């Protein structure tokens, strides 16, 4: 519609729509593009590994009430945000267990401390 309006305004013939002339993507191309866009097959960062395994680290009950916020690579400190004071206190009591589970994950052995807020 817009193309016809512009062509009429400029008193030019309507040019062919390049998008309509393009060949559709093959399934293989579509899958490869999706993998590229989603980063599938790429090496995971420590933050991504921790986030993906968060429910295993703190348990399903706490996974929705807290989350890893950031990881300071130079100090090895993981910062965790919590929804409330009681959650912060419970996680504080489990600090050593949480840290041990994190350190067992691939590419996370350098995490030496957690800060809960």
FENQUIUR-V386265 format. One record per pair of residues at least 6 apart in sequence whose ideal C-beta (glycine too) atoms are under 6 Angstrom apart, sorted by sequence separation. I is the first residue (numbers start at 1). J is the second residue. D is the distance in whole Angstrom. If there is no record, write none. Layout:
# FENQUIUR-V386265
i=I j=J d=D
i=I j=J d=D
This chain:
# FENQUIUR-V386265
i=35 j=41 d=6
i=82 j=88 d=4
i=102 j=108 d=5
i=103 j=109 d=5
i=7 j=14 d=4
i=71 j=78 d=5
i=55 j=63 d=4
i=103 j=111 d=6
i=54 j=63 d=5
i=70 j=79 d=5
i=102 j=111 d=5
i=4 j=14 d=6
i=68 j=78 d=6
i=69 j=79 d=4
i=3 j=14 d=6
i=68 j=80 d=6
i=69 j=81 d=5
i=66 j=80 d=6
i=67 j=81 d=6
i=99 j=114 d=6
i=66 j=82 d=4
i=51 j=68 d=6
i=50 j=68 d=5
i=65 j=83 d=5
i=66 j=87 d=6
i=65 j=87 d=5
i=47 j=71 d=5
i=92 j=116 d=6
i=46 j=71 d=6
i=91 j=116 d=5
i=88 j=116 d=5
i=78 j=111 d=5
i=76 j=110 d=5
i=80 j=114 d=6
i=76 j=111 d=5
i=76 j=112 d=4
i=77 j=113 d=5
i=78 j=114 d=5
i=79 j=115 d=5
i=80 j=116 d=5
i=77 j=115 d=6
i=57 j=98 d=6
i=57 j=101 d=5
i=53 j=105 d=6
i=49 j=105 d=5
i=49 j=107 d=6
i=49 j=108 d=6
i=46 j=107 d=5
i=46 j=108 d=5
